[in-house]
Amino acid sequence: VNTANPSAVSDARVKAARLSAVSAAQINAVKPSAVTNHTKKV
């Protein structure tokens, strides 16, 4: 990232924020089934 270009920096931050939000949403979507599967095994 070119630190001399503020818009490029904010662009990268926005993309990173979107990626983390998407991955967090996927983890949350998977979590309930993983938890129930785990409790069933126990």
Backbone atoms as SQL, in Angstrom:
CREATE TABLE atoms (id INTEGER PRIMARY KEY, chain TEXT, resi INTEGER, resn TEXT, atom TEXT, x REAL, y REAL, z REAL);
INSERT INTO atoms VALUES
  (1, 'A', 1, 'VAL', 'N', 0.855, -1.197, 0.000),
  (2, 'A', 1, 'VAL', 'CA', 0.000, 0.000, 0.000),
  (3, 'A', 1, 'VAL', 'C', 0.883, 1.236, 0.000),
  (4, 'A', 2, 'ASN', 'N', 0.528, 2.192, -0.841),
  (5, 'A', 2, 'ASN', 'CA', 1.287, 3.439, -0.914),
  (6, 'A', 2, 'ASN', 'C', 0.791, 4.377, 0.173),
  (7, 'A', 3, 'THR', 'N', 1.611, 4.584, 1.204),
  (8, 'A', 3, 'THR', 'CA', 1.203, 5.426, 2.336),
  (9, 'A', 3, 'THR', 'C', 1.076, 6.883, 1.925),
  (10, 'A', 4, 'ALA', 'N', 1.665, 7.255, 0.772),
  (11, 'A', 4, 'ALA', 'CA', 1.570, 8.638, 0.303),
  (12, 'A', 4, 'ALA', 'C', 0.181, 8.907, -0.280),
  (13, 'A', 5, 'ASN', 'N', -0.590, 7.852, -0.510),
  (14, 'A', 5, 'ASN', 'CA', -1.925, 8.000, -1.089),
  (15, 'A', 5, 'ASN', 'C', -2.978, 7.625, -0.048),
  (16, 'A', 6, 'PRO', 'N', -3.550, 8.615, 0.654),
  (17, 'A', 6, 'PRO', 'CA', -4.512, 8.322, 1.728),
  (18, 'A', 6, 'PRO', 'C', -5.706, 7.512, 1.251),
  (19, 'A', 7, 'SER', 'N', -6.201, 7.785, 0.051),
  (20, 'A', 7, 'SER', 'CA', -7.374, 7.065, -0.442),
  (21, 'A', 7, 'SER', 'C', -7.050, 5.585, -0.640),
  (22, 'A', 8, 'ALA', 'N', -5.817, 5.293, -1.045),
  (23, 'A', 8, 'ALA', 'CA', -5.410, 3.901, -1.215),
  (24, 'A', 8, 'ALA', 'C', -5.362, 3.206, 0.137),
  (25, 'A', 9, 'VAL', 'N', -4.907, 3.939, 1.153),
  (26, 'A', 9, 'VAL', 'CA', -4.830, 3.369, 2.499),
  (27, 'A', 9, 'VAL', 'C', -6.227, 3.071, 3.022),
  (28, 'A', 10, 'SER', 'N', -7.135, 4.049, 2.889),
  (29, 'A', 10, 'SER', 'CA', -8.495, 3.848, 3.377),
  (30, 'A', 10, 'SER', 'C', -9.174, 2.745, 2.570),
  (31, 'A', 11, 'ASP', 'N', -8.866, 2.668, 1.277),
  (32, 'A', 11, 'ASP', 'CA', -9.413, 1.618, 0.427),
  (33, 'A', 11, 'ASP', 'C', -9.008, 0.251, 0.964),
  (34, 'A', 12, 'ALA', 'N', -7.727, 0.110, 1.302),
  (35, 'A', 12, 'ALA', 'CA', -7.220, -1.158, 1.822),
  (36, 'A', 12, 'ALA', 'C', -7.890, -1.483, 3.152),
  (37, 'A', 13, 'ARG', 'N', -8.095, -0.463, 3.973),
  (38, 'A', 13, 'ARG', 'CA', -8.736, -0.687, 5.277),
  (39, 'A', 13, 'ARG', 'C', -10.173, -1.139, 5.093),
  (40, 'A', 14, 'VAL', 'N', -10.866, -0.523, 4.138),
  (41, 'A', 14, 'VAL', 'CA', -12.259, -0.894, 3.864),
  (42, 'A', 14, 'VAL', 'C', -12.330, -2.337, 3.383),
  (43, 'A', 15, 'LYS', 'N', -11.423, -2.705, 2.477),
  (44, 'A', 15, 'LYS', 'CA', -11.405, -4.081, 1.968),
  (45, 'A', 15, 'LYS', 'C', -11.110, -5.061, 3.096),
  (46, 'A', 16, 'ALA', 'N', -10.147, -4.722, 3.950),
  (47, 'A', 16, 'ALA', 'CA', -9.792, -5.596, 5.067),
  (48, 'A', 16, 'ALA', 'C', -10.965, -5.722, 6.027),
  (49, 'A', 17, 'ALA', 'N', -11.656, -4.612, 6.269),
  (50, 'A', 17, 'ALA', 'CA', -12.807, -4.631, 7.172),
  (51, 'A', 17, 'ALA', 'C', -13.913, -5.507, 6.599),
  (52, 'A', 18, 'ARG', 'N', -14.129, -5.410, 5.286),
  (53, 'A', 18, 'ARG', 'CA', -15.162, -6.232, 4.644),
  (54, 'A', 18, 'ARG', 'C', -14.792, -7.707, 4.739),
  (55, 'A', 19, 'LEU', 'N', -13.522, -8.014, 4.482),
  (56, 'A', 19, 'LEU', 'CA', -13.078, -9.406, 4.547),
  (57, 'A', 19, 'LEU', 'C', -13.272, -9.969, 5.944),
  (58, 'A', 20, 'SER', 'N', -12.869, -9.207, 6.955),
  (59, 'A', 20, 'SER', 'CA', -12.996, -9.681, 8.333),
  (60, 'A', 20, 'SER', 'C', -14.466, -9.828, 8.703),
  (61, 'A', 21, 'ALA', 'N', -15.307, -8.923, 8.200),
  (62, 'A', 21, 'ALA', 'CA', -16.738, -9.003, 8.496),
  (63, 'A', 21, 'ALA', 'C', -17.340, -10.242, 7.851),
  (64, 'A', 22, 'VAL', 'N', -16.934, -10.521, 6.617),
  (65, 'A', 22, 'VAL', 'CA', -17.442, -11.701, 5.910),
  (66, 'A', 22, 'VAL', 'C', -16.992, -12.976, 6.603),
  (67, 'A', 23, 'SER', 'N', -15.701, -13.056, 6.949),
  (68, 'A', 23, 'SER', 'CA', -15.192, -14.258, 7.608),
  (69, 'A', 23, 'SER', 'C', -15.845, -14.430, 8.974),
  (70, 'A', 24, 'ALA', 'N', -16.084, -13.322, 9.682),
  (71, 'A', 24, 'ALA', 'CA', -16.742, -13.395, 10.987),
  (72, 'A', 24, 'ALA', 'C', -18.166, -13.911, 10.818),
  (73, 'A', 25, 'ALA', 'N', -18.849, -13.451, 9.774),
  (74, 'A', 25, 'ALA', 'CA', -20.217, -13.898, 9.521),
  (75, 'A', 25, 'ALA', 'C', -20.237, -15.390, 9.203),
  (76, 'A', 26, 'GLN', 'N', -19.263, -15.849, 8.419),
  (77, 'A', 26, 'GLN', 'CA', -19.190, -17.268, 8.079),
  (78, 'A', 26, 'GLN', 'C', -18.925, -18.098, 9.323),
  (79, 'A', 27, 'ILE', 'N', -18.023, -17.625, 10.183),
  (80, 'A', 27, 'ILE', 'CA', -17.703, -18.349, 11.418),
  (81, 'A', 27, 'ILE', 'C', -18.944, -18.430, 12.297),
  (82, 'A', 28, 'ASN', 'N', -19.671, -17.314, 12.416),
  (83, 'A', 28, 'ASN', 'CA', -20.879, -17.288, 13.237),
  (84, 'A', 28, 'ASN', 'C', -21.942, -18.212, 12.654),
  (85, 'A', 29, 'ALA', 'N', -22.011, -18.298, 11.330),
  (86, 'A', 29, 'ALA', 'CA', -22.998, -19.152, 10.682),
  (87, 'A', 29, 'ALA', 'C', -22.668, -20.620, 10.927),
  (88, 'A', 30, 'VAL', 'N', -21.387, -20.939, 10.984),
  (89, 'A', 30, 'VAL', 'CA', -20.956, -22.327, 11.168),
  (90, 'A', 30, 'VAL', 'C', -20.977, -22.720, 12.640),
  (91, 'A', 31, 'LYS', 'N', -20.736, -21.755, 13.510),
  (92, 'A', 31, 'LYS', 'CA', -20.570, -22.025, 14.936),
  (93, 'A', 31, 'LYS', 'C', -21.720, -22.816, 15.563),
  (94, 'A', 32, 'PRO', 'N', -22.986, -22.428, 15.375),
  (95, 'A', 32, 'PRO', 'CA', -24.076, -23.149, 16.048),
  (96, 'A', 32, 'PRO', 'C', -24.083, -24.639, 15.742),
  (97, 'A', 33, 'SER', 'N', -23.906, -25.015, 14.484),
  (98, 'A', 33, 'SER', 'CA', -23.912, -26.431, 14.126),
  (99, 'A', 33, 'SER', 'C', -22.707, -27.136, 14.733),
  (100, 'A', 34, 'ALA', 'N', -21.570, -26.453, 14.773),
  (101, 'A', 34, 'ALA', 'CA', -20.367, -27.041, 15.360),
  (102, 'A', 34, 'ALA', 'C', -20.575, -27.260, 16.849),
  (103, 'A', 35, 'VAL', 'N', -21.237, -26.314, 17.501),
  (104, 'A', 35, 'VAL', 'CA', -21.490, -26.433, 18.941),
  (105, 'A', 35, 'VAL', 'C', -22.451, -27.583, 19.206),
  (106, 'A', 36, 'THR', 'N', -23.518, -27.685, 18.426),
  (107, 'A', 36, 'THR', 'CA', -24.497, -28.748, 18.651),
  (108, 'A', 36, 'THR', 'C', -23.873, -30.105, 18.357),
  (109, 'A', 37, 'ASN', 'N', -23.052, -30.177, 17.317),
  (110, 'A', 37, 'ASN', 'CA', -22.377, -31.437, 17.003),
  (111, 'A', 37, 'ASN', 'C', -21.467, -31.846, 18.147),
  (112, 'A', 38, 'HIS', 'N', -20.778, -30.873, 18.718),
  (113, 'A', 38, 'HIS', 'CA', -19.848, -31.151, 19.810),
  (114, 'A', 38, 'HIS', 'C', -20.614, -31.652, 21.031),
  (115, 'A', 39, 'THR', 'N', -21.717, -31.017, 21.348),
  (116, 'A', 39, 'THR', 'CA', -22.482, -31.411, 22.532),
  (117, 'A', 39, 'THR', 'C', -23.111, -32.786, 22.316),
  (118, 'A', 40, 'LYS', 'N', -23.487, -33.087, 21.084),
  (119, 'A', 40, 'LYS', 'CA', -24.059, -34.410, 20.792),
  (120, 'A', 40, 'LYS', 'C', -23.012, -35.500, 21.006),
  (121, 'A', 41, 'LYS', 'N', -21.781, -35.239, 20.559),
  (122, 'A', 41, 'LYS', 'CA', -20.717, -36.231, 20.723),
  (123, 'A', 41, 'LYS', 'C', -20.467, -36.494, 22.204),
  (124, 'A', 42, 'VAL', 'N', -20.513, -35.442, 23.009),
  (125, 'A', 42, 'VAL', 'CA', -20.256, -35.594, 24.444),
  (126, 'A', 42, 'VAL', 'C', -21.490, -36.222, 25.079);
